[in-house]
């Protein structure tokens, strides 16, 4: 007896669901689990955990911070790349900061907890901090000496044209001293918390300043990765930290540089990505070769 077309269609759909459930819901996961147990792959499948004296200290696949209880960098360790994942390197909150090149104006509030920093100010603050930690020039273009974005809101008599009537350093809250005293003959004032100078008609004007075109602090020292979990830093950032780490540990800088070279990985397949230095593995090797004094 011929089944009604609607019933045959439902039976065909049911068979497809059953087949794909077995293939993709059972056989495929089991195949992946079996593959992950193969020699050479089982460590990665288990999280690439690193242990010292039987104690798990982290994963070679996930970055971590090397700071004290107050959040300050520990000078004897190489420092990781900044992270925007949760409070830092949180696998449950992996995400980028969702800030782009046009994020140059901070939100200033009377309550510091309600204030937010633009991407530019975050980069400026990090560059200043790294410069002070490693004893190098932390200046960057479009950054003020006090480590915020060098951005002015310029007000003109006719909106976008006409004479300048007012200039505000939007990322420096009063009573801070503006990074420039005048702009085209008009005195510059510090920003008042709670004001949106862009909405009030100010033209956003970044000021480059006299910072070198090639900053001494590498880009990966001041910007977070897309995942916020990157365990690597660039060889350039690692080299920048060698002198400090060697001094803090009383070690020969040449020996520290050799450790950096030993923990530097090349491009994937020889042409994809960039070389990187695994910070956790390098710091563990440091503790073994040059225990902290």
Order of alpha helices (4+ residues) and beta strands (2+ residues): alpha-alpha-alpha-beta-beta-alpha-beta-beta-beta-beta-beta-beta-alpha-alpha-beta-beta-alpha
